């Protein structure tokens, strides 16, 4: 195995492979470095060619709200490994490093950092096995030089190293290794200083720090595990001098009480007193990518310098947004919505500022309107859809369904957080400096240039899907028909209010939201049975906003740059789509955990679900936009007030 690892291009903008993520590979875990450190970026910076860019004017304008110097969205490079180790393109790849950097040998138990392992390998092994051959190094995956030296004349001389499984994360997005050398000496120093404190050092109550511990130059560390103890007391770290004298012994008991200040780990940092805490490196809390996506629709071509000047003149003459919109339509045959005119007025007649001032829901509303206001459309072979016949589905419950034969979705990772996710609307907003504390969750950007970056990494994918639109008035009548509907949703609203997290702090929960989100999950699960797609390959895109009267959902699948094979959209050609909906609702009445699931008052993360579990409603987390939260199948299928009760 060489120094390269292959991942799918689309995973470079995801929880697996995005900037700042930890990937488990055959050779160990690696940390993806900042976008501007990738060899691909450094090779062609400021010399990108047209084929390196993704063209989506509407999406780029929105991102420019925050990244004001943004020039282009750059495609993640595509590359292949020949023979499993040799890249076809010597520069079209990402950059990563081994993390955590502490490795141990299961044979001799030596424990050290990766840079020391590699240096000692080069200094001790035979010339033909050194790391001078960059294409196929014998050191990778990392190997133990001690065991090589002791077994150089034997048949087996290579012993692979293993990484320690614990790391440190901070609320400001930083990540670091636990200072294992100081941890190994901690208890011994405590015993010599304050015996009473040392006796309590490993309890679950005391906060542990390592700031004042000095590590001798001649110390060697060993990492061992016990066959008899299966908790952290069964993992030992010993410190010895080079002559073999043991100077300290420590277990990992109490490790999760450790807190390390940022200035003790990163000496040159400008921040102080932010505390790192230990986690398992595979923990979900290690990495939350902040990814924005956009469905391609044409940018508003009616907005140009000529029309903006007309709007400005009308406004200066005393007309308001509504009057200006009517006058443009009446006298110039230019159709621009009054809300767009008002956005231009509010943003000093800047088209760019008017576009980027939108919230996530307002941005999606443009997509929603473009679809429902066009019965069929074909845009540059990037967006192809048509409205299907009402006779094919339950048109008394669902207003319309659109067959999305081809969609183009562009995804961009702007930043990431650790320990907790943040709300989508916060992705393109600065943190309030007056409210930030040492415990506040803050973003870390994908580029070292931060908000001043000229480029952001992106991927574009093509696929197919089905778009469902619900009638707002019908939903209002359904909600008012039975007070129990709102009573159930009030339980979720109450649980959401107690959520101690920045995630979805701007989310407005109502019965429409829960209904359509749960409907999306049930349809995706049914598509898995009917079309043969794994639910992991199907995703949802929610169009839900009470103020905007937006009630829809797009269920889609991505199949790379060539689109997909029509497995989903083909069911829209006849009444199979109606049968799918009916079958999904019937299947939702039968959960393996009923009656417990059906009558629960809260389950899942922070009790944000009601009648929804993995047996009936939950999906793989890659499929759900809301991390499998805010779901309740009962309001769809209940015999008294279920929205779809008439088809059961």
C-alpha positions as CSV (number, residue, x, y, z in Angstrom):
1,X,0.0,0.0,0.0
2,X,1.3,3.5,-0.9
3,X,0.7,6.9,0.5
4,X,-2.7,7.4,-1.3
5,X,-6.2,6.4,-0.4
6,X,-9.1,6.5,-2.8
7,X,-12.6,7.8,-1.9
8,X,-15.6,8.7,-4.0
9,X,-15.5,12.3,-5.3
10,X,-19.0,13.0,-3.9
11,X,-17.9,12.0,-0.4
12,X,-15.4,14.9,-0.3
13,X,-18.5,17.1,0.4
14,X,-20.1,15.0,3.1
15,X,-19.7,13.7,6.6
16,X,-17.2,11.1,5.2
17,X,-14.3,12.9,3.5
18,X,-15.1,16.6,3.9
19,X,-12.5,19.1,5.1
20,X,-11.9,18.5,8.8
21,X,-13.3,15.0,8.9
22,X,-11.6,11.8,10.1
23,X,-11.7,8.9,7.7
24,X,-11.0,5.3,8.7
25,X,-8.9,3.7,6.0
26,X,-7.1,0.4,5.6
27,X,-3.9,2.0,6.9
28,X,-5.5,3.8,9.8
29,X,-7.5,7.0,10.3
30,X,-6.6,10.2,8.5
31,X,-7.7,13.9,8.9
32,X,-8.7,15.8,5.7
33,X,-6.8,19.1,5.6
34,X,-8.0,22.6,4.5
35,X,-9.0,23.0,0.9
36,X,-6.1,25.4,0.2
37,X,-3.6,22.8,1.3
38,X,-4.7,20.2,-1.2
39,X,-2.1,19.5,-3.9
40,X,-4.8,20.1,-6.5
41,X,-5.5,23.6,-5.2
42,X,-1.8,24.6,-4.8
43,X,-0.9,23.3,-8.2
44,X,-3.5,25.4,-10.1
45,X,-4.3,28.3,-7.7
46,X,-5.3,31.4,-9.8
47,X,-4.8,29.3,-12.9
48,X,-8.0,27.4,-12.9
49,X,-9.5,26.6,-16.2
50,X,-13.2,26.8,-17.2
51,X,-13.8,23.0,-16.7
52,X,-12.7,23.4,-13.1
53,X,-15.7,25.6,-12.2
54,X,-19.3,24.9,-11.4
55,X,-21.6,27.4,-13.0
56,X,-24.6,28.3,-10.9
57,X,-25.1,32.0,-10.7
58,X,-27.9,31.9,-8.3
59,X,-26.1,29.7,-5.8
60,X,-22.8,31.7,-6.1
61,X,-24.6,35.0,-5.5
62,X,-26.0,33.6,-2.3
63,X,-22.7,32.3,-1.0
64,X,-21.2,35.7,-1.8
65,X,-23.3,37.1,1.0
66,X,-20.7,35.7,3.4
67,X,-17.7,35.1,1.3
68,X,-17.5,38.5,-0.3
69,X,-14.3,37.8,-2.3
70,X,-15.7,34.5,-3.7
71,X,-14.9,34.2,-7.4
72,X,-15.8,30.6,-8.2
73,X,-17.0,27.2,-7.0
74,X,-14.3,24.7,-7.7
75,X,-15.1,21.1,-8.6
76,X,-13.5,18.4,-6.5
77,X,-11.0,16.6,-8.7
78,X,-11.7,13.1,-10.0
79,X,-8.8,10.7,-9.8
80,X,-8.1,7.0,-9.9
81,X,-5.4,4.8,-8.3
82,X,-3.7,2.4,-10.6
83,X,-2.7,-0.9,-9.0
84,X,-4.2,0.4,-5.8
85,X,-1.4,2.9,-5.0
86,X,-0.4,5.0,-8.0
87,X,-2.6,8.0,-8.9
88,X,-3.3,8.6,-12.6
89,X,-3.1,12.4,-12.1
90,X,-0.1,13.4,-9.9
91,X,-1.8,16.5,-8.6
92,X,-5.6,15.9,-8.7
93,X,-6.0,14.7,-5.1
94,X,-6.9,15.9,-1.6
95,X,-4.4,16.3,1.3
96,X,-4.6,14.4,4.6
97,X,-2.5,13.4,7.5
98,X,-2.5,10.6,10.0
99,X,-4.7,11.5,13.0
100,X,-4.4,10.7,15.8
101,X,-0.7,10.9,15.5
102,X,0.1,8.5,18.4
103,X,0.7,4.9,17.4
104,X,1.6,1.8,19.4
105,X,2.9,-1.6,18.5
106,X,0.9,-4.6,19.6
107,X,4.0,-6.8,19.5
108,X,6.6,-4.8,21.5
109,X,4.1,-2.2,23.0
110,X,6.3,0.8,22.1
111,X,4.1,4.0,22.0
112,X,5.1,7.2,20.2
113,X,4.2,9.9,17.7
114,X,4.1,9.1,13.9
115,X,6.9,11.5,13.1
116,X,9.2,9.7,15.6
117,X,8.2,6.3,14.2
118,X,9.0,7.4,10.7
119,X,12.4,9.0,11.6
120,X,13.5,6.0,13.6
121,X,12.4,3.7,10.7
122,X,14.6,5.6,8.2
123,X,17.5,5.5,10.7
124,X,17.3,1.8,11.6
125,X,15.9,-0.3,8.7
126,X,17.8,-1.6,5.7
127,X,18.1,0.7,2.7
128,X,15.8,-1.3,0.5
129,X,13.0,-0.8,3.0
130,X,13.4,2.9,3.7
131,X,10.8,5.5,2.8
132,X,12.8,7.0,0.0
133,X,10.5,5.4,-2.6
134,X,7.6,7.8,-2.4
135,X,5.4,5.7,-4.7
136,X,5.5,2.5,-2.7
137,X,7.0,3.0,0.7
138,X,7.6,0.1,3.0
139,X,6.8,2.2,6.0
140,X,3.2,2.6,5.0
141,X,1.0,1.5,6.6
142,X,3.1,2.6,9.6
143,X,5.3,-0.1,11.0
144,X,7.4,-0.7,14.1
145,X,11.1,-0.2,13.6
146,X,11.9,-1.9,16.9
147,X,10.3,-5.2,15.9
148,X,12.0,-4.9,12.4
149,X,15.5,-4.5,14.0
150,X,14.8,-7.4,16.4
151,X,13.5,-9.7,13.7
152,X,15.5,-8.6,10.6
153,X,16.8,-12.1,10.1
154,X,13.5,-13.8,10.6
155,X,10.7,-14.5,8.1
156,X,8.4,-12.0,9.6
157,X,10.0,-8.6,10.2
158,X,7.1,-6.2,9.5
159,X,4.7,-5.4,12.3
160,X,1.9,-2.8,11.7
161,X,1.2,-0.1,14.2
162,X,-2.2,0.8,15.6
163,X,-3.5,4.3,16.4
164,X,-4.9,5.2,19.8
165,X,-8.6,5.6,19.8
166,X,-9.0,8.8,21.8
167,X,-8.6,12.4,20.7
168,X,-9.4,16.0,21.9
169,X,-12.0,18.3,20.4
170,X,-12.8,22.0,21.2
171,X,-16.0,24.0,20.7
172,X,-14.2,26.4,18.2
173,X,-13.6,23.5,15.7
174,X,-10.0,22.6,16.7
175,X,-8.9,19.1,17.1
176,X,-5.7,17.7,18.8
177,X,-4.0,14.6,20.2
178,X,-4.2,13.9,23.9
179,X,-0.8,14.7,25.3
180,X,-0.2,11.0,26.2
181,X,3.4,11.6,27.4
182,X,2.0,14.0,30.1
183,X,-0.9,11.7,30.9
184,X,1.6,8.8,31.6
185,X,3.5,11.0,34.1
186,X,0.4,12.6,35.7
187,X,-0.4,10.2,38.5
188,X,3.2,9.7,39.5
189,X,3.8,13.4,39.8
190,X,0.6,13.8,41.8
191,X,1.6,11.1,44.2
192,X,4.9,12.8,44.9
193,X,3.2,16.2,45.4
194,X,-0.2,15.7,47.0
195,X,-1.1,12.2,47.9
196,X,-4.7,13.0,48.8
197,X,-5.4,14.6,45.4
198,X,-3.8,11.7,43.6
199,X,-6.1,9.3,45.3
200,X,-9.1,11.1,43.8
201,X,-7.5,11.9,40.4
202,X,-9.2,9.1,38.6
203,X,-12.7,9.6,40.0
204,X,-15.6,10.6,37.7
205,X,-16.0,14.0,39.5
206,X,-12.6,15.8,39.4
207,X,-11.5,17.8,36.4
208,X,-8.0,16.9,35.4
209,X,-5.4,19.2,33.8
210,X,-1.9,18.5,32.6
211,X,-0.5,22.0,32.1
212,X,2.4,21.9,34.6
213,X,3.8,18.5,33.8
214,X,7.3,18.4,32.2
215,X,8.3,15.3,30.1
216,X,12.0,14.2,30.4
217,X,14.0,13.8,27.1
218,X,15.1,10.2,27.7
219,X,11.7,8.7,28.4
220,X,10.2,5.8,26.4
221,X,6.4,5.0,26.5
222,X,4.6,1.7,26.3
223,X,0.9,1.1,25.6
224,X,-0.7,-2.2,26.9
225,X,-4.1,-3.6,27.3
226,X,-5.3,-6.1,29.9
227,X,-7.0,-9.4,29.2
228,X,-8.9,-9.3,32.5
229,X,-10.3,-5.7,32.6
230,X,-12.7,-4.5,29.9
231,X,-12.9,-0.8,30.9
232,X,-10.5,2.1,30.8
233,X,-8.6,0.7,33.8
234,X,-7.5,-2.1,31.5
235,X,-5.5,0.2,29.2
236,X,-2.1,1.1,30.6
237,X,0.6,3.6,29.6
238,X,4.0,3.1,31.2
239,X,7.0,5.5,31.1
240,X,10.5,4.0,31.2
241,X,14.0,5.4,30.8
242,X,16.1,4.1,28.0
243,X,17.9,1.8,30.5
244,X,14.6,0.1,31.2
245,X,13.8,1.7,34.6
246,X,10.1,2.3,35.0
247,X,9.4,5.9,36.2
248,X,5.6,6.0,35.9
249,X,2.5,4.0,35.3
250,X,-1.1,5.2,34.4
251,X,-4.3,3.7,33.3
252,X,-6.9,5.5,31.2
253,X,-9.4,5.6,34.1
254,X,-10.7,9.2,34.5
255,X,-9.6,10.1,31.0
256,X,-13.0,11.7,30.1
257,X,-12.5,14.2,33.0
258,X,-9.4,15.6,31.3
259,X,-9.6,19.2,30.1
260,X,-6.8,20.9,28.3
261,X,-6.6,24.7,27.6
262,X,-6.1,25.6,23.9
263,X,-2.9,27.6,24.7
264,X,-1.3,24.5,26.2
265,X,-1.8,22.6,23.0
266,X,-1.5,25.4,20.4
267,X,1.2,27.8,21.7
268,X,0.8,30.3,18.9
269,X,-3.0,30.7,19.1
270,X,-4.6,34.0,19.8
271,X,-7.5,32.4,21.7
272,X,-7.2,31.5,25.3
273,X,-9.0,29.4,27.9
274,X,-11.0,27.3,25.4
275,X,-11.1,23.8,26.8
276,X,-10.5,20.6,24.8
277,X,-12.3,17.5,26.0
278,X,-11.6,13.8,25.1
279,X,-13.8,11.8,22.8
280,X,-13.5,8.5,20.9
281,X,-12.2,9.4,17.4
282,X,-15.2,7.6,15.8
283,X,-17.8,9.6,17.8
284,X,-20.5,11.5,15.9
285,X,-19.7,14.6,17.8
286,X,-16.2,14.9,16.3
287,X,-17.5,16.4,13.0
288,X,-20.5,18.2,11.7
289,X,-20.0,19.5,8.1
290,X,-21.9,22.7,7.2
291,X,-23.0,21.9,3.6
292,X,-25.3,24.0,1.5
293,X,-26.9,22.6,-1.6
294,X,-28.9,24.1,-4.5
295,X,-31.1,22.8,-7.3
296,X,-30.3,24.5,-10.5
297,X,-32.9,26.8,-11.8
298,X,-32.2,29.8,-14.1
299,X,-31.2,33.0,-12.4
300,X,-33.8,35.7,-12.8
301,X,-32.8,37.0,-16.3
302,X,-35.4,39.8,-16.0
303,X,-33.1,41.5,-13.5
304,X,-30.4,43.3,-15.5
305,X,-28.9,46.8,-15.4
306,X,-31.8,48.2,-17.6
307,X,-34.6,46.9,-15.4
308,X,-32.8,47.7,-12.1
309,X,-32.5,51.3,-13.4
310,X,-36.2,51.4,-14.2
311,X,-37.0,50.2,-10.7
312,X,-34.7,52.8,-9.2
313,X,-36.3,55.6,-11.2
314,X,-39.8,54.5,-10.3
315,X,-38.9,54.3,-6.6
316,X,-37.3,57.8,-6.7
317,X,-40.6,59.1,-8.2
318,X,-42.5,57.8,-5.1
319,X,-43.8,54.4,-6.2
320,X,-43.7,51.5,-3.8
321,X,-42.7,47.9,-4.6
322,X,-46.3,46.7,-5.6
323,X,-46.9,49.7,-7.9
324,X,-43.5,49.3,-9.5
325,X,-44.2,45.6,-10.2
326,X,-47.5,46.4,-11.8
327,X,-46.1,49.3,-13.9
328,X,-43.3,47.1,-15.2
329,X,-45.8,44.5,-16.3
330,X,-48.3,46.9,-17.8
331,X,-46.0,49.3,-19.7
332,X,-42.8,47.2,-20.3
333,X,-44.1,43.7,-20.3
334,X,-41.5,42.8,-17.7
335,X,-42.7,40.4,-15.0
336,X,-40.9,40.9,-11.7
337,X,-42.5,40.0,-8.4
338,X,-43.2,42.8,-5.9
339,X,-41.2,40.9,-3.3
340,X,-38.1,40.9,-5.5
341,X,-38.6,44.6,-6.2
342,X,-38.8,45.2,-2.4
343,X,-35.6,43.2,-1.9
344,X,-33.8,45.4,-4.5
345,X,-35.0,48.5,-2.7
346,X,-33.9,47.2,0.7
347,X,-30.5,46.3,-0.7
348,X,-29.8,49.6,-2.4
349,X,-30.7,48.2,-5.9
350,X,-27.9,45.6,-5.9
351,X,-29.0,42.4,-7.6
352,X,-26.2,40.5,-5.8
353,X,-27.2,41.8,-2.4
354,X,-30.9,41.2,-3.0
355,X,-30.2,37.5,-3.8
356,X,-27.8,36.9,-1.0
357,X,-30.0,38.5,1.7
358,X,-32.3,35.5,1.6
359,X,-32.7,32.9,4.4
360,X,-32.4,29.2,3.5
361,X,-36.2,28.9,3.3
362,X,-36.5,32.0,1.1
363,X,-33.8,30.6,-1.2
364,X,-35.6,27.3,-1.5
365,X,-38.8,29.1,-2.1
366,X,-37.4,30.2,-5.5
367,X,-37.0,26.6,-6.4
368,X,-40.4,25.8,-5.1
369,X,-42.1,28.5,-7.2
370,X,-40.2,27.7,-10.3
371,X,-41.4,24.1,-10.2
372,X,-45.1,24.7,-9.3
373,X,-45.5,27.6,-11.7
374,X,-44.3,25.6,-14.7
375,X,-46.2,22.5,-15.8
376,X,-43.2,21.3,-17.7
377,X,-39.7,22.6,-18.3
378,X,-36.4,21.8,-19.9
379,X,-33.5,24.0,-19.0
380,X,-30.1,23.4,-20.7
381,X,-30.4,19.7,-20.0
382,X,-29.8,20.5,-16.4
383,X,-33.4,20.5,-15.2
384,X,-36.2,18.5,-16.9
385,X,-39.6,18.0,-15.3
386,X,-43.3,17.8,-16.0
387,X,-46.5,17.8,-14.0
388,X,-48.3,14.4,-14.0
389,X,-52.0,13.8,-14.4
390,X,-54.2,14.2,-11.3
391,X,-55.8,10.9,-12.2
392,X,-52.7,9.0,-11.2
393,X,-52.8,9.9,-7.4
394,X,-55.0,10.9,-4.5
395,X,-55.6,14.5,-5.7
396,X,-58.0,15.2,-2.9
397,X,-55.1,15.0,-0.5
398,X,-52.1,16.0,-2.6
399,X,-52.3,19.1,-4.8
400,X,-49.9,18.1,-7.5
401,X,-47.0,15.8,-8.2
402,X,-44.1,16.5,-10.6
403,X,-41.9,14.0,-12.4
404,X,-38.4,15.3,-12.1
405,X,-36.6,13.5,-14.9
406,X,-33.3,15.3,-14.4
407,X,-32.1,17.6,-11.7
408,X,-28.7,19.1,-11.1
409,X,-27.7,19.6,-7.5
410,X,-24.7,21.6,-6.5
411,X,-23.3,21.1,-2.9
412,X,-20.7,23.3,-1.2
413,X,-19.1,22.8,2.2
414,X,-18.6,26.3,3.7
415,X,-17.3,25.2,7.2
416,X,-17.7,22.6,9.9
417,X,-18.2,22.4,13.7
418,X,-17.2,20.0,16.4
419,X,-19.1,18.8,19.5
420,X,-22.5,20.2,18.2
421,X,-24.1,21.1,14.9
422,X,-25.4,24.6,14.2
423,X,-28.5,25.8,12.4
424,X,-28.5,26.1,8.6
425,X,-29.1,29.8,8.7
426,X,-25.9,30.2,10.8
427,X,-23.8,28.8,8.0
428,X,-23.6,32.2,6.3
429,X,-23.6,34.4,9.4
430,X,-20.9,35.7,11.7
431,X,-21.1,34.7,15.3
432,X,-22.2,37.4,17.7
433,X,-18.9,38.4,19.3
434,X,-20.6,39.9,22.3
435,X,-22.3,36.5,23.1
436,X,-19.4,34.2,22.3
437,X,-17.9,32.5,25.4
438,X,-15.1,29.9,25.7
439,X,-17.8,27.2,25.5
440,X,-19.6,28.6,22.4
441,X,-19.8,26.4,19.3
442,X,-18.1,28.3,16.5
443,X,-17.4,27.5,12.8
444,X,-14.1,26.5,11.3
445,X,-13.8,27.2,7.6
446,X,-12.9,24.8,4.8
447,X,-10.1,27.2,3.7
448,X,-7.3,28.8,5.7
449,X,-8.4,32.1,4.2
450,X,-11.7,31.9,6.0
451,X,-14.3,34.3,4.8
452,X,-11.8,35.9,2.4
453,X,-11.4,32.8,0.3
454,X,-11.7,33.2,-3.5
455,X,-12.7,29.6,-4.0
456,X,-14.9,27.0,-2.3
457,X,-14.9,23.2,-2.9
458,X,-18.0,21.9,-4.6
459,X,-19.5,19.0,-6.4
460,X,-22.3,18.8,-8.9
461,X,-24.5,15.8,-9.3
462,X,-27.3,14.8,-11.6
463,X,-30.2,12.6,-10.7
464,X,-34.0,12.2,-10.8
465,X,-36.8,12.5,-8.3
466,X,-40.5,13.2,-7.5
467,X,-41.8,16.5,-6.2
468,X,-44.9,16.6,-4.0
469,X,-47.0,19.7,-3.5
470,X,-49.6,20.0,-0.7
471,X,-52.5,22.5,-0.7
472,X,-52.0,25.1,2.0
473,X,-55.7,25.7,2.5
474,X,-56.5,22.0,2.8
475,X,-53.8,21.6,5.4
476,X,-55.2,24.5,7.4
477,X,-58.7,23.0,7.4
478,X,-57.3,19.6,8.5
479,X,-55.4,21.2,11.4
480,X,-58.5,23.1,12.6
481,X,-60.7,20.0,12.2
482,X,-59.4,18.3,15.4
483,X,-57.5,19.9,18.3
484,X,-55.7,16.7,19.0
485,X,-53.5,17.4,16.0
486,X,-52.0,20.6,17.5
487,X,-51.9,18.9,20.9
488,X,-49.5,16.2,19.6
489,X,-47.3,18.8,17.8
490,X,-47.2,20.9,21.0
491,X,-45.4,17.9,22.7
492,X,-42.6,18.1,20.1
493,X,-42.5,21.9,20.3
494,X,-42.1,21.7,24.0
495,X,-39.3,19.1,23.8
496,X,-37.6,21.3,21.1
497,X,-37.7,24.3,23.4
498,X,-35.6,22.4,26.0
499,X,-33.0,21.4,23.4
500,X,-29.6,22.6,24.6
501,X,-28.0,23.1,21.2
502,X,-27.6,25.6,18.4
503,X,-29.0,23.1,16.0
504,X,-32.2,24.3,14.3
505,X,-32.7,27.2,16.7
506,X,-34.5,29.0,14.0
507,X,-36.8,26.1,13.1
508,X,-40.6,26.8,13.3
509,X,-42.4,23.6,14.1
510,X,-46.1,23.2,13.2
511,X,-48.4,20.3,12.1
512,X,-47.7,20.9,8.4
513,X,-43.9,20.5,9.0
514,X,-44.3,17.2,10.9
515,X,-46.9,15.9,8.4
516,X,-44.9,16.5,5.2
517,X,-41.6,15.5,6.8
518,X,-43.0,12.2,8.0
519,X,-44.7,11.7,4.6
520,X,-41.3,12.0,3.0
521,X,-39.8,9.3,5.2
522,X,-42.7,6.9,4.6
523,X,-42.4,7.4,0.8
524,X,-38.7,6.8,0.8
525,X,-39.1,3.6,2.8
526,X,-41.7,2.5,0.3
527,X,-39.5,3.3,-2.7
528,X,-37.0,1.0,-1.3
529,X,-39.5,-1.9,-1.6
530,X,-40.9,-0.9,-4.9
531,X,-38.0,0.4,-6.9
532,X,-35.1,-1.5,-5.4
533,X,-33.1,1.6,-4.4
534,X,-31.4,1.3,-1.0
535,X,-32.8,4.0,1.3
536,X,-29.2,5.2,1.7
537,X,-29.2,6.3,-1.9
538,X,-32.5,8.3,-1.7
539,X,-32.6,11.8,-0.1
540,X,-35.2,14.4,0.8
541,X,-35.2,18.2,0.2
542,X,-37.9,19.9,2.3
543,X,-39.8,23.0,1.1
544,X,-41.6,24.0,4.3
545,X,-42.4,27.5,5.5
546,X,-45.8,28.6,7.0
547,X,-45.2,32.3,6.2
548,X,-44.3,31.6,2.6
549,X,-47.2,29.1,2.3
550,X,-44.6,26.6,1.0
551,X,-45.6,23.0,1.5
552,X,-43.7,20.5,-0.6
553,X,-40.9,17.9,-0.6
554,X,-38.6,16.6,-3.3
555,X,-37.5,13.0,-3.0
556,X,-34.6,12.3,-5.2
557,X,-31.6,10.0,-5.9
558,X,-28.2,11.0,-7.2
559,X,-26.4,8.8,-9.7
560,X,-23.2,10.7,-10.6
561,X,-22.7,13.0,-13.6
562,X,-24.7,10.9,-16.0
563,X,-28.0,11.0,-14.1
564,X,-29.9,7.9,-13.2
565,X,-31.9,5.3,-15.0
566,X,-35.5,6.3,-14.3
567,X,-36.2,3.8,-11.6
568,X,-38.0,6.3,-9.5
569,X,-39.6,8.6,-12.1
570,X,-41.0,5.7,-14.1
571,X,-43.7,5.1,-11.4
572,X,-45.1,8.6,-12.3
573,X,-46.1,7.4,-15.8
574,X,-49.3,5.8,-14.5
575,X,-51.3,5.1,-11.4
576,X,-48.4,3.3,-9.7
577,X,-47.5,6.6,-7.9
578,X,-51.0,6.5,-6.3
579,X,-50.6,2.9,-5.3
580,X,-47.2,3.7,-3.8
581,X,-48.7,6.4,-1.6
582,X,-51.5,4.1,-0.5
583,X,-49.1,1.2,0.2
584,X,-46.8,3.5,2.2
585,X,-49.6,4.6,4.4
586,X,-50.9,1.1,5.0
587,X,-47.4,-0.1,5.8
588,X,-47.1,2.8,8.4
589,X,-50.0,1.3,10.4
590,X,-47.9,-1.8,11.1
591,X,-44.8,-1.2,13.3
592,X,-43.0,-4.0,15.0
593,X,-42.8,-2.0,18.2
594,X,-46.5,-1.0,18.4
595,X,-48.3,-0.3,20.6
596,X,-45.4,1.3,22.4
597,X,-44.2,3.3,19.4
598,X,-47.8,4.4,18.5
599,X,-48.7,5.7,21.9
600,X,-45.3,7.1,23.0
601,X,-45.0,10.7,24.3
602,X,-41.5,11.2,23.0
603,X,-38.6,9.1,21.6
604,X,-35.4,9.6,19.7
605,X,-32.9,12.5,20.2
606,X,-34.3,14.9,22.9
607,X,-37.7,13.2,22.4
608,X,-38.2,15.1,19.2
609,X,-40.2,12.2,17.6
610,X,-43.5,10.8,18.7
611,X,-44.8,7.7,16.8
612,X,-41.6,7.2,14.8
613,X,-38.9,4.5,15.2
614,X,-36.5,2.6,12.9
615,X,-39.1,-0.1,12.4
616,X,-41.6,2.2,10.8
617,X,-40.3,5.7,10.0
618,X,-36.6,6.5,10.6
619,X,-34.2,6.5,7.7
620,X,-30.4,6.3,7.4
621,X,-29.0,9.7,8.5
622,X,-27.7,10.4,5.0
623,X,-31.3,10.5,3.7
624,X,-32.9,12.8,6.2
625,X,-32.2,16.6,6.4
626,X,-33.2,16.8,10.0
627,X,-31.2,14.0,11.5
628,X,-34.3,11.8,11.9
629,X,-36.1,14.3,14.1
630,X,-39.5,15.9,14.0
631,X,-41.5,12.9,12.9
632,X,-44.9,11.5,13.9
633,X,-46.7,8.9,11.6
634,X,-49.8,9.0,13.8
635,X,-51.0,12.3,12.4
636,X,-51.0,10.7,9.0
637,X,-52.8,7.4,9.7
638,X,-54.8,7.9,12.9
639,X,-58.4,6.7,12.4
640,X,-59.8,9.9,13.9
641,X,-57.6,12.7,12.7
642,X,-55.0,11.2,10.3
643,X,-54.5,13.2,7.1
644,X,-54.5,10.1,5.0
645,X,-57.1,8.2,7.0
646,X,-59.5,8.0,4.0
647,X,-57.2,5.8,2.0
648,X,-56.6,3.2,4.7
